[in-house]
Amino acid sequence: MYDPRVWQSRGYIPHIDPGGCTQFITFRLAGSMPQAVLDQWRAELEKGEITDAGFRKRIEIYLDQNYGERWLSDARIAGLVQDTLLNLDGKRYRLIAWVIMPNHVHILIETLEGNPLSEIMQSIKSYTAH
């Protein structure tokens, strides 16, 4: 059921954020995927040449090739990301699973009430970037 209070979009793939919801999230390092590639796929999505699922699948396949900078293959940096994920567990979300790849991260979380996904991701990315 579409409820505009919980569905959000930043101009491409919409997502739901009702609180207390299990979310699978992938976030990546800058430079892990050329902007031109994303722009081409978004254009294909807008034209209806590919589906939302096809768009997401292309991104996952591309990221799994580990192009671009591989900062997360450094155990110290990967450890910082892991420590951040674990530190926020139980405070903003329940961390179910995570995988840290050389150029991107997958997390499976259950958001806790009152903690919008956008704020959770801002906390994770802001802390680890600094």
N, C-alpha and C positions, 0 to 999 in steps of 0.2 A: 504494500500500500504506500502510495506517495504521500508524504507529509513534509511540506516545505520547511518545517521547523527542525527536521533532523537530516534532510538531504542537503549536501553542499557540493559546490563545484568551483574550481578555480579556472573555468573555461575549457576544461576537458573532462576526463573521467569523473563522474559524480561519485560521491561516497556518502555513507550514512554515519551519523554521529549522535545516537540517542543517549549515550551514557549507559554503562553496564552492558556494553556490547563487545563481543569478541571481534577483534580486528587483526587481519594479516597485513603487515606493512613492509614495504621495501623502500629503503632510502639509499642514495648513492653518493659517491664522491663527485664533486665537480670535475668535469673532464673525462668521466667514465663513459660518456656517450656524447658524440658530437651533436650540437644543436641542430645542424642541418638534417641529420637522420630523424630526430624527433619531429622537426617541422614537417618533413615529408610524410611521416606516418600519421601525424595529426591531420594533414591535408587529406590523406586517404580516408581517414576516419570520418571527417566532415563530409566527404563526398559519398560516403556509404560504401566505399570499396573494401573496407575491413570493418569488423565489429569491434566493440569495446574489448571483448575477450581476446580477439586477435591482436589488438593494439598492445594490451598488457602482456600477452605471450611473447610478442616480438621484443618488448623491452626486457623481459626476463631472460630470454635466450641471448640477447646481445650482452646484457650485464654478465651473464655466466661465462662469457668468453674472456672476461677480465681485461678489457682494453683500458687504456688510459693509465693514470697513476694508480699504483697498488699500495697506497699507504697503509691499508689495514692488514697487509701481510707482515708488517712489522709487529711483533708480539707486544711491544710496549704500547703502541697505538691501539691495537685490537683490545688489549687489556683495559685501557682507559674507557673505550666504548662499552665493554662488558661491565666494568665497574659502575658506569653511569646507568646502564640498564638495570643492574641489580639494586643500585641505590634508590631508584625511583619505584621499585617493585613494592607494592603494598601501600604506597603513598598516593600515586596517581593512577596506577593500573596494577593488575595482577599479571606478572610476566609468566607466560605459559611455555614459550620456547623461543630460541634465538639462534641465528647462524651469522657469523661474521665472515664474509668473503673478502678477497683482496681489494675489491673496489665498491662493495655495497654490503648492506646489512638487511637481513630479514628478521622481523620480530612478529610473534603472535602474542597479543595481549588482550586482556579484558579490561576495558576502561572502567574506572570507578566513577560513581555519580559525582557530578560537579567538576569533572576534569575533561574539558573538551579535547578531542584528539589534536586539534591545531596547537593547543597549549602544551600538550604532552610532547609533541614532536619538536616544538620550539625549544623546550627545555633540554631535550636530548641533543639536538643539533647544536644549540648555542653552547652548551657546556663542553661538548666534545670538540667543537671547532676551536674554542679558545685553548 
